[in-house]
Amino acid sequence: MKTNELISMLSSQVDPVDTREVVRNVRIAILVGAAASLLAVVFVFGVRTDLNEIHAQVFLIAKLAFSLSVVILASHYLVKYIRPGGEFRVRFALTVLPFLAIMIIAAISLATAPRSHWETIVFGSYWLECLIAIPTVAVVPFAAVMSAIRLAAPTDLVRTGALAGLVAGGVSATAYALHCMDDLFPFIALWYGGTIVLCTVAGAVLGPKLLHW
């Protein structure tokens, strides 16, 4: 058999990837990861006890607005990116908008506060717990999303992994917001934003290892 005949035979036996099924699986994986994160926060850390107060409700909404916007934007680009040729058409600039917004608000908050209060405003009481909890809780949604993405056989493994990490970090931060009682914007910008970025970097590093066939 000639080489050309062998290539023709092999290529004729390759079934196309059903992108709709892959996208559906990714969305399901995100929902499963979100449910797992929520259960982990509720049963391991517990829900904050002051949610009947207006102050707590307002800042919880602010936290959720930030983290959910990250999840929505990142998942939107992720399902586009894993489609055939998606890596050539997708640009991720909009994924930084939630981070820019929270950083601007945090900067304004710091500028209007006395310098003697900056350390308390930035570190709060739960910075270490936040630093550990969000990446830890993000493990399950990251694993779920990566398992679904693997079926799509993406080509740019670094960026795919980074987007998966971004989604997982946002999902984890959303769940953790139900527990955390540090509400000031500089804290949210540094510790929520920073840990989500940490998850993104971890995803970029792990992507080639976990998605490589």
VENMOWO-V623716 format. One record per residue. N is the residue number from 1. RES is the residue in three letters. PSI is psi in degrees with one decimal (999 if undefined). Layout:
BEGIN
n: <N	N>
res: <RES	RES>
psi: <PSI	PSI>
END
This chain:
BEGIN
n: <1	2	3	4	5	6	7	8	9	10	11	12	13	14	15	16	17	18	19	20	21	22	23	24	25	26	27	28	29	30	31	32	33	34	35	36	37	38	39	40	41	42	43	44	45	46	47	48	49	50	51	52	53	54	55	56	57	58	59	60	61	62	63	64	65	66	67	68	69	70	71	72	73	74	75	76	77	78	79	80	81	82	83	84	85	86	87	88	89	90	91	92	93	94	95	96	97	98	99	100	101	102	103	104	105	106	107	108	109	110	111	112	113	114	115	116	117	118	119	120	121	122	123	124	125	126	127	128	129	130	131	132	133	134	135	136	137	138	139	140	141	142	143	144	145	146	147	148	149	150	151	152	153	154	155	156	157	158	159	160	161	162	163	164	165	166	167	168	169	170	171	172	173	174	175	176	177	178	179	180	181	182	183	184	185	186	187	188	189	190	191	192	193	194	195	196	197	198	199	200	201	202	203	204	205	206	207	208	209	210	211	212	213>
res: <MET	LYS	THR	ASN	GLU	LEU	ILE	SER	MET	LEU	SER	SER	GLN	VAL	ASP	PRO	VAL	ASP	THR	ARG	GLU	VAL	VAL	ARG	ASN	VAL	ARG	ILE	ALA	ILE	LEU	VAL	GLY	ALA	ALA	ALA	SER	LEU	LEU	ALA	VAL	VAL	PHE	VAL	PHE	GLY	VAL	ARG	THR	ASP	LEU	ASN	GLU	ILE	HIS	ALA	GLN	VAL	PHE	LEU	ILE	ALA	LYS	LEU	ALA	PHE	SER	LEU	SER	VAL	VAL	ILE	LEU	ALA	SER	HIS	TYR	LEU	VAL	LYS	TYR	ILE	ARG	PRO	GLY	GLY	GLU	PHE	ARG	VAL	ARG	PHE	ALA	LEU	THR	VAL	LEU	PRO	PHE	LEU	ALA	ILE	MET	ILE	ILE	ALA	ALA	ILE	SER	LEU	ALA	THR	ALA	PRO	ARG	SER	HIS	TRP	GLU	THR	ILE	VAL	PHE	GLY	SER	TYR	TRP	LEU	GLU	CYS	LEU	ILE	ALA	ILE	PRO	THR	VAL	ALA	VAL	VAL	PRO	PHE	ALA	ALA	VAL	MET	SER	ALA	ILE	ARG	LEU	ALA	ALA	PRO	THR	ASP	LEU	VAL	ARG	THR	GLY	ALA	LEU	ALA	GLY	LEU	VAL	ALA	GLY	GLY	VAL	SER	ALA	THR	ALA	TYR	ALA	LEU	HIS	CYS	MET	ASP	ASP	LEU	PHE	PRO	PHE	ILE	ALA	LEU	TRP	TYR	GLY	GLY	THR	ILE	VAL	LEU	CYS	THR	VAL	ALA	GLY	ALA	VAL	LEU	GLY	PRO	LYS	LEU	LEU	HIS	TRP>
psi: <133.4	158.7	-42.4	-38.0	-38.7	-46.0	-42.4	-41.1	-44.1	-41.9	-28.7	-16.4	6.4	121.3	138.1	148.6	130.7	97.0	-31.7	-39.4	-39.7	-46.2	-42.1	-41.7	-38.6	-44.1	-40.1	-40.9	-38.6	-42.0	-41.3	-44.0	-39.0	-42.3	-42.0	-40.8	-43.0	-44.3	-39.7	-44.0	-45.6	-44.4	-23.4	-47.1	-36.0	155.2	140.1	146.3	-2.4	25.5	-7.5	-7.0	143.2	-42.3	-48.6	-39.8	-41.8	-46.1	-29.1	-42.2	-39.8	-44.7	-45.3	-36.3	-41.1	-54.7	-38.5	-33.4	-35.9	-47.0	-45.8	-47.8	-45.2	-42.1	-35.1	-46.2	-31.9	-47.7	-26.2	-38.0	-33.8	-5.7	153.8	125.7	1.1	-29.4	-18.7	-12.8	-15.6	133.4	139.6	16.4	-37.2	-18.6	-18.4	-11.2	-45.5	-36.4	-42.3	-42.1	-47.3	-31.7	-38.7	-45.8	-41.3	-40.7	-41.4	-41.3	-42.8	-39.2	-28.4	0.2	149.9	142.2	-29.2	-18.0	-4.8	-41.9	-43.7	-40.6	-39.5	-42.3	-27.7	-147.0	-14.9	20.8	-40.4	-42.4	-42.7	-43.6	-35.0	-42.7	-47.8	-49.6	-35.4	-48.2	-26.7	-11.8	-45.6	-51.2	-33.7	-45.2	-41.0	-45.4	-42.6	-36.0	-40.3	-39.8	-34.9	-32.3	-21.0	-11.1	60.1	158.6	-38.1	90.3	-30.3	-51.7	-35.8	-45.2	-39.0	-43.0	-39.1	-41.5	-37.5	-44.1	-48.6	-42.0	-41.9	-40.8	-45.6	-44.0	-35.8	-45.5	-43.7	-26.6	-25.9	-18.6	-42.4	133.0	4.2	117.7	-8.2	147.0	-38.8	-37.5	-46.2	-45.0	-44.9	-51.8	-36.3	-52.6	-43.4	-41.9	-32.0	-42.3	-39.2	-42.3	-37.1	-45.1	-41.8	-39.8	-40.2	-37.1	-41.4	-21.6	-53.7	-30.5	-38.2	-23.8	-7.9	130.9	999>
END
